Amino acid sequence: MEILSQIGSWAKKLTEIGISLISLAIVIEILFGGISIPFWPNLSVVNNIMDILGSLSNEGLLGLVGVFVLYHLFKDKM
């Protein structure tokens, strides 16, 4: 059981790091807009998030249930 709790804590830390990196990417993209940033790859985090939300909304009730489940999973972990 010690191994499972350690794997769970690693997963939680990786999730927190991932959410922090996504938040940082959104802030950088908003601050610098269309300017080419030398260390930043040529991708749009905001557009990718909008595409994901658009695909969830196209799924109707199934997408809404998926968002609801993800929200409650993250709400309990944070």
N, C-alpha and C positions, 0 to 999 in steps of 0.2 A: 504494500500500500504506500510505502514511502516513495517508491519510484513513480507511482501514478500521481501523487501530490506534487512531486517535483516537475513532472511533465506538464501538469496543469499550471503550475506557477510559470514555467517557461512560456507556455502558450499565452497566458495572460500578459506577460511582459512583452512578447512579440506583437500581440494585438495592440497594446498601448503604444508601442513604438510605431507601428503601422499607422495608427490613427494620428499620432503626432506628426509623422512625415506627410501624410495627406493634408493635414491642417496647414503645415508650413508651406507645402506646395501651392495650396489655394491662396494663402496670403501673398506669397511671392508673385504669383501670376496676377493677382489683383493690383499689387503695388507697381509692378513693372509693365503691365498691360502687354502691348504688342512689341515691346523692345526686345531685341535679341540679347539674351543673357549668355555670356560665354560658357559658364559651367552648367547651364540648364539644358537638358535635351529638348529637342523640338517636339514637344507634346503639350496638349492642353488638358490639364486636370479638370478644370471646370466643365469643359465640353464633354469629357469622358463621364463625369458624374451626371451631367444632364442627360446623356445618352442612356445611362443605366436607369435613371429615374423614368425616362420616357419609355424604355422597354418594359419596366414594371407596370407603368400605367396602361400600356397596351394589353397587358395580360388580364386586366380587369380585377375581379375579386381575388384571384390567385396571387397577383402581384401585391395587392393590399394586405393579404394575410402574410405574405413573405416579409414585407416591410414591418408589419406589426410584430412578428416573431423576432426579427433581427433587432428591433428597437428594444424589446423587453430583455433580450439576451445581453445587449450592451448596457442597458440601464442598470441591471442587477450587478454587472461586473465592475462598473465604474464607481 
